[in-house]
Amino acid sequence: MHKIGVIGDKDSVLGFKAIGLYVFPVTTNEQAEETLKKLAKDDFAVILITEQIAMQIPETIDRYKTTPFPVVIPIPNNSGSTGFGIKNVKANVEKAIGADIIFNDK
């Protein structure tokens, strides 16, 4: 059975535990990279990672862009969005469709 994990600072990820997701609080980029790699090997289908952490480990996240699983999704932390996650969505839509059909170049 596939699982969903959440990686990020403690304050941002603990709430996800209440809805049954696996949470992995990290404090360093090294911990985030190690955790992401471990979850990818441990049958996690979806890995949510706070934007602030994701921006620090882009090379590690890029490894999973061409694989069906896990899907790595940047999410805002408890302080709000940096725009990093939506930029990735825009880039993926443009890559898949060949044009920006969602944001109209905004």
N, C-alpha and C positions, 0 to 999 in steps of 0.2 A: 504494500500500500504506500502510495506517495504521501509525502508530508510537506508542510509549509513551515518555513523558519523565518525568523526576523533577527537581523543583526543591527546593532546600533548602541548608542549610549543607554545606560540603564533607565533613565527617566523616560526615554522615548519608547522603549520596547516592552517594558513590564506590562503595560495595559493589554498587549496582545495575548498575554498568557491567559487572561480572563476569558477569551473567546476560543481557547483551545489550541493556539499556535505555539510552536516551540520558540522560545526566546533565547538569544545569545548576546548578553551585554558584553561590549568590548570597550577598552579604553585606549588602545593603540592601533596603529595601522597594521602592525605585524599580527596582532590578535585577530583583526578583521580578516586579513588575508588567509591566515591559517584556518579560521572558522569557516570562511566561504569555501575553501578547498575541501575541508572535511565534510561539510553538508552536501556538496556536489557529489562526493563519493558515497554518501550515506542515504541515497534514494530520496532526497528532497527534490520535489518537482518545482516548487516555487520558493524563491528566497527573496524576501523583502529586505532592503538595506537602506538605512537612512542616507539621504543625499549627502550630508556632511561627511560621512564615512566613505561613501561611494566615490566622491570627488578626490579622495586621497589615494585610492587604489584602482585607478582606471584600467591599468594593464591587466590586473587580475580579473576584473569584471569582463573585459573584452574577450577573454578566453572562452567565455560561455555564450557569446553572441551568435556563434555559428553552430551551436549544439541545440538539439530539441529540449533537453533537460540538463540542468535546471534553468528555469526562467528567472533571471535576476532583475528585480524591479526596484529602482530607487524611489524612496518615499520621503516626504518631509519629516523632520524630527519634531519634537514638542515645541520648538521655537518658531517653526514655520518653514515654508519652502524657499529654497535658493533658486529655483527655476531649473536646476540640473535635470530632474526627472522628466519634465515636460520637453526639454530640449532633446532628450534621447528619444522620446516618443515621436517628436517631429522628424528627427533624422531617420528613424526606422520607417515611418510612413513614406517619406520621400524616397527612401531606398527601395521599398517594396512596390510603390505605385509609379515612381518616376516623376512625381510632382507633389507639391504641397497642397493637398486637397482639404486639409483641416484648418490650418492656420492662415492661409492666404498670405504667406511671406510676412507675417507680423513678428 
